Amino acid sequence: MAHVVKVQLVRTTHYRGKRLEKLKESASHFEQSLNSRSLEEKVLAYEARGKNRFLRSGGLGNAEVLRLLRAGPATRREGRHRIIDLHLELDRSDGEGVYGYTYPNDPVIYTYQSFFDGYGPAWMAAHLAHEYAHKVGFKHSPDRKPGRPYTVPYAFGEIVYDVCAEELGDETASIEATPGRGAKRRGVIQKIIDMFT
Ligand SMILES: [Zn+2]
């Protein structure tokens, strides 16, 4: 089946050689998961606090959230496909465990080299998914509130990670040892920070 949504790297800054190859692989992971049946099922079945909803979805049901992520205004049409344009920059300073950051009204997604080098493409795909969810218009608290993992950006990041790990594998070697795969995954995903709230 042809891909319906394509992820395009419009601009990449400071990514070279093997890092650029890994970045392309990560973007490809994100694209494949976005088009997968598995992602569709996970988004449609998503539950938070006993309801079939994401938190802070602006009153939108899961089907509408899925539609916005795959074909909303943050995408553009090109022939029969929808395109997601990504502007990516590698930040060579030490992120101290954090993935990266973004600013509202700035198309660039900044990623710390320390994170990028330490984690596999499935995690980078989760980071891209999180930031892209902001560009779609979804928000979350800047603080680590109990409900924050269930907002669209964080939950979508976890879903994309899960789909990538299940279908494409997670080759991350240097992951920290923490109890349980779910807790580990959530702990890592919660280190995504940005200026969106
Ligand atoms: Zn965010």
Residues whose N, C-alpha, C, O or C-beta is under 5 A from the ligand:
A	BS01	ZN	P153 D194 F196
